Amino acid sequence: MALDKNGIAKRIAQEVQNGYYVNLGIGIPTLVANYVREDIEVEFQSENGVLGMGPFPFEGEEDADIINAGKQTITTMPGASFFDSATSFSMIRGKHVHLTILGAMEVSQNGDIANWKIPGKMVKGMGGAMDLVASAENIIVAMMHTNKEGESKILKQCTLPLTGVGCVKKVVTNLAVLEVKNNAFYLLERAPGVSVEEIQNATEGTLIVEGEVPEMAI
Amino acid sequence: MINKKVNNLEEALKGVEDGMTLMLGGFGLCGIPENAISELVKRNLKELTCISNNAGVDDFGLGLLLQKKQIKKMISSYVGENQEFERQMLSGELEVELTPQGTLAEKCRAAQAGFPAFYTPAGYGTEVAEGKETREFDGKMYVLEPAFKADFAFVKAWKGDAAGNLIFKGTARNFNANMCGAATITVAEVEELVPVGELDPNNIHIPGIFVQRIFQGSNYEKRIEQRTVRQKQ
């Protein structure tokens, strides 16, 4: 069965390692924090200016001055810090953040990503995404494999305006874990009960299948 | 001590005119200069260019200026929370320069620090880099981005003193700190203006030299955009 958003987040959480500073984008990536192993030390960075983000506050304890990049009220963990926007992107551009997890509308087999604009229809802006994808060495994209019409979002070439070029190395979708290299998508894992054929049919880009492809362990 | 304190909003915004370029601090609605924005609305200044990470929501923050069509051009990174903004942009009434968030912050910081421009990897290979100078360093491509030039910066801090020293609270520091000293005149509004000498010099976030005018604001609404809570177990 294809994963839901929480399933995708659970699988991505396995990529988070002890000692990592992690930036989580809006949407599915935000859920990743709920599934990170409790026996490791991780700090979450939000690009609006906080390191050491904690869970959402209890009702009545919200503080308008403490939010995340999704403008949600949050709390902070012991050891947390606040800083200005330029410092925040020094952490990102300077490669001090180890892992970036963000959503996408499209990815292509050469590692391009599009997630900020649909010409003539939707222009929300790129926020911090362009800085994140241009600088981070370890980027995981969390997304649905197809759109609502069933069309693939895992493409030979992106059709939407790009957020970054040649930067995506790993994609986790509701169907599969894919590695992006050699101008192709390598199928690393299948969602539980999802066949290679199903993944093939949902993938417009070149899909490389080598040997037996294991199911995700989640 | 050089006294930066002004007596009221009128004095704080003296010299702001139609057609000027303004910087406004804040991220979403967090840390926005609410008092300065109300005064801009009240004065009905027109043809403004506003540099601000976001454009407020329909009925608060910069959304109030958009409603009255006071803004000619917005320079922002993310504008997803404002329908009137999206409408004006898609219809072509409003000029919009979308800028990656880190680049936006650095263009402020560069202006504050006296750098004319800087290279960043953000946006290389995308439409953001179109027409801009690019250059390779150590095998990676970068885009040349110029510092901002602005007439006024309106920032909001938690505490300040008449010397212009500022302390921010939580994530309300955001662009406010980077915009101080990045425009010809920086106007800081604070929730609490304390007597000079009360703030610990060790804990000043922005030294007063970057601020030309300061006043204690009033009636802060501090609206929360996405109130998100968890239940007690």
Chai-1 contact restraints between the chains, C-beta under 6 A:
chainA,res_idxA,chainB,res_idxB,connection_type,confidence,min_distance_angstrom,max_distance_angstrom,comment,restraint_id
A,N48,B,F27,contact,1.0,0.0,6.0,A-B,restraint_1
A,N48,B,T171,contact,1.0,0.0,6.0,A-B,restraint_2
A,N48,B,N174,contact,1.0,0.0,6.0,A-B,restraint_3
A,G49,B,T171,contact,1.0,0.0,6.0,A-B,restraint_4
A,G49,B,R173,contact,1.0,0.0,6.0,A-B,restraint_5
A,G49,B,N174,contact,1.0,0.0,6.0,A-B,restraint_6
A,V50,B,T171,contact,1.0,0.0,6.0,A-B,restraint_7
A,P55,B,R230,contact,1.0,0.0,6.0,A-B,restraint_8
A,F56,B,T228,contact,1.0,0.0,6.0,A-B,restraint_9
A,F56,B,V229,contact,1.0,0.0,6.0,A-B,restraint_10
A,F56,B,R230,contact,1.0,0.0,6.0,A-B,restraint_11
A,P57,B,V229,contact,1.0,0.0,6.0,A-B,restraint_12
A,F58,B,K232,contact,1.0,0.0,6.0,A-B,restraint_13
A,E59,B,V229,contact,1.0,0.0,6.0,A-B,restraint_14
A,E62,B,R227,contact,1.0,0.0,6.0,A-B,restraint_15
A,A64,B,K222,contact,1.0,0.0,6.0,A-B,restraint_16
A,A64,B,I224,contact,1.0,0.0,6.0,A-B,restraint_17
A,D65,B,K169,contact,1.0,0.0,6.0,A-B,restraint_18
A,D65,B,G170,contact,1.0,0.0,6.0,A-B,restraint_19
A,D65,B,A172,contact,1.0,0.0,6.0,A-B,restraint_20
A,I66,B,G170,contact,1.0,0.0,6.0,A-B,restraint_21
A,I66,B,T171,contact,1.0,0.0,6.0,A-B,restraint_22
A,I67,B,C30,contact,1.0,0.0,6.0,A-B,restraint_23
A,I67,B,T171,contact,1.0,0.0,6.0,A-B,restraint_24
A,K71,B,G28,contact,1.0,0.0,6.0,A-B,restraint_25
A,K71,B,E225,contact,1.0,0.0,6.0,A-B,restraint_26
A,K71,B,Q226,contact,1.0,0.0,6.0,A-B,restraint_27
A,Q72,B,Q226,contact,1.0,0.0,6.0,A-B,restraint_28
A,Q72,B,T228,contact,1.0,0.0,6.0,A-B,restraint_29
A,T73,B,I224,contact,1.0,0.0,6.0,A-B,restraint_30
A,T73,B,R227,contact,1.0,0.0,6.0,A-B,restraint_31
A,T73,B,T228,contact,1.0,0.0,6.0,A-B,restraint_32
A,F82,B,G170,contact,1.0,0.0,6.0,A-B,restraint_33
A,F82,B,T171,contact,1.0,0.0,6.0,A-B,restraint_34
A,F82,B,R173,contact,1.0,0.0,6.0,A-B,restraint_35
A,D84,B,R173,contact,1.0,0.0,6.0,A-B,restraint_36
A,D84,B,A177,contact,1.0,0.0,6.0,A-B,restraint_37
A,D84,B,N178,contact,1.0,0.0,6.0,A-B,restraint_38
A,S85,B,A105,contact,1.0,0.0,6.0,A-B,restraint_39
A,S85,B,N174,contact,1.0,0.0,6.0,A-B,restraint_40
A,S85,B,F175,contact,1.0,0.0,6.0,A-B,restraint_41
A,S85,B,N178,contact,1.0,0.0,6.0,A-B,restraint_42
A,A86,B,A105,contact,1.0,0.0,6.0,A-B,restraint_43
A,A86,B,E106,contact,1.0,0.0,6.0,A-B,restraint_44
A,A86,B,R109,contact,1.0,0.0,6.0,A-B,restraint_45
A,A86,B,N178,contact,1.0,0.0,6.0,A-B,restraint_46
A,F89,B,G102,contact,1.0,0.0,6.0,A-B,restraint_47
A,F89,B,A105,contact,1.0,0.0,6.0,A-B,restraint_48
A,K124,B,G80,contact,1.0,0.0,6.0,A-B,restraint_49
A,G125,B,S77,contact,1.0,0.0,6.0,A-B,restraint_50
A,G125,B,Y78,contact,1.0,0.0,6.0,A-B,restraint_51
A,G125,B,V79,contact,1.0,0.0,6.0,A-B,restraint_52
A,G125,B,L98,contact,1.0,0.0,6.0,A-B,restraint_53
A,M126,B,P100,contact,1.0,0.0,6.0,A-B,restraint_54
A,G127,B,S77,contact,1.0,0.0,6.0,A-B,restraint_55
A,G127,B,Y78,contact,1.0,0.0,6.0,A-B,restraint_56
A,G127,B,Q101,contact,1.0,0.0,6.0,A-B,restraint_57
A,G128,B,Q101,contact,1.0,0.0,6.0,A-B,restraint_58
A,M130,B,P100,contact,1.0,0.0,6.0,A-B,restraint_59
A,M130,B,A122,contact,1.0,0.0,6.0,A-B,restraint_60
A,M130,B,G123,contact,1.0,0.0,6.0,A-B,restraint_61
A,D131,B,P100,contact,1.0,0.0,6.0,A-B,restraint_62
A,D131,B,G102,contact,1.0,0.0,6.0,A-B,restraint_63
A,D131,B,A122,contact,1.0,0.0,6.0,A-B,restraint_64
A,A134,B,P121,contact,1.0,0.0,6.0,A-B,restraint_65
A,A134,B,A122,contact,1.0,0.0,6.0,A-B,restraint_66
A,S135,B,P121,contact,1.0,0.0,6.0,A-B,restraint_67
A,P161,B,E127,contact,1.0,0.0,6.0,A-B,restraint_68
A,L162,B,T126,contact,1.0,0.0,6.0,A-B,restraint_69
A,V165,B,G125,contact,1.0,0.0,6.0,A-B,restraint_70
